[in-house]
Amino acid sequence: MSDPNVPDLLQGALKFGIKPGLERINNLMNLLGNPQDSFKSVHIAGTNGKGSVATFISSVMAANDMKVGVFTSPYLERFTERIRILDGKKGLMDFIADDSTGEISQADLDKYSGMVKKAREKMVSEGLCDEPTEFELITAICFLYFADMKIDVAVLEVGLGGRLDSTNVIKDPMVTVVTAMGLDHTGVLGNTISEITAEKSGIFKEGSPAVCFDPDFMILPEEMKGDVRSTLISKASEKNIDITFAGNKDSFNSARFTMDGMMEFTYDGITYKTALNGRHQIGNAVTSIEACRKCGIPEDAIKEGIALARWKSRAEILSIEPTIIIDGGHNPQGAQSLGETMNEMLGGSLRGKPVRLLMGVMADKDVSGILEAYKACGLNIRSAVTVMPDNPRSEPADVLAQKINYVYNISDDLTACQNAYEGTRLAYEKTVKDGYVLLATGSLYLTGQIRATLKGLIECTTI
């Protein structure tokens, strides 16, 4: 974490790494007066689509003129993005005009960090438990801030897993949501899709309805889809709660890109539009629609909120000439969705066109699976620039380059560049010269780091 605006409290906690468990966060929140109990919440877990679903739901609730707190991770360009308030319809429109609107201020971030720091010191000195992790501390800061700001509802994205994630300290959510599943973080969550699903459905709470993206439409082998469904039903039964599976063939088959750059689809006889690109976003949208219905949001606000939802670095088109797309997909399922989306974008004119990858990944990701998914979708990858995102878990650029060359055999136009900014400039300069499609992808850490750089290069070229 290199953002100079990140409080020292959080910088210092990075060394404690990932330590699933609720003991530390429970002790911390007890010392802080349990601010998370003062507001309603929507809780979201899953492998793919958590951020998009959080965006859809928070947009819908803001369109319904509610004061909505949004907690997401990781951040893309600014650490303060992780904690945001959309204050009703006006706040949502202001956010669309300027995506920094509603973020926690630096002064408030420092203020609440100081409060959490005192509680942490007391907790550790009294031997209540060991040192809390960075994510636990930022969760505590978020809950304090939301409570003081007197929000109507918090839309909370799980950090990792669900059952033992620090956000799971909340009680009585309005609805719990599980998005598309995949084999991710197997070293922490389990080695099978059933084990991973069980961890993520650990957010289910007695008395709170659950909405899950229908496994039939997940990008998984058929036997895994059955395992996901049976696990979700079993976990819902244990909590004695209703579970709704969102999605149907008609909603996916009806999807089409429109002349205004949006995507239109029909669900339950109602036509919706969304600015989030890709058919996979239909699944995220219908999951969000069902979740908002469970919360009693009126249909007109749902329809408007789905149309107003904005989420950067998700199949985001930064430029048409040359074509530059940025996407934070970091697993094979996300790569397949992106590849299929690119084949449909811009009236299908991208199909078959040479693609240059600007890629950086975390070392624990299934890089080969990601690359094979691009290949299976027919992306004509002819060039690549590999970089290292600013994260200690990053794959070395030269190692990533070797993996790309193994799949695509493009050693004549393949460059490993450790510095992400230098690699971005190189990839952009090459693209301006040869007209290839430039796809920046592999990690949200990378896309967040270089998005502003790419936008700046595009603006300088077009002026």
Beta strands, then each sheet from edge to edge (+ up, - down):
strand 1: 40-45
strand 2: 67-71
strand 3: 83-87
strand 4: 153-157
strand 5: 175-178
strand 6: 210-213
strand 7: 243-246
strand 8: 256-257
strand 9: 263-267
strand 10: 270-274
strand 11: 316-319
strand 12: 324-326
strand 13: 354-359
strand 14: 380-388
strand 15: 414-419
strand 16: 437-441
sheet 1: 3+ 2- 4- 1- 5- 6- 7-
sheet 2: 8+ 9- 10+
sheet 3: 11+ 12- 16- 13- 14- 15-
end
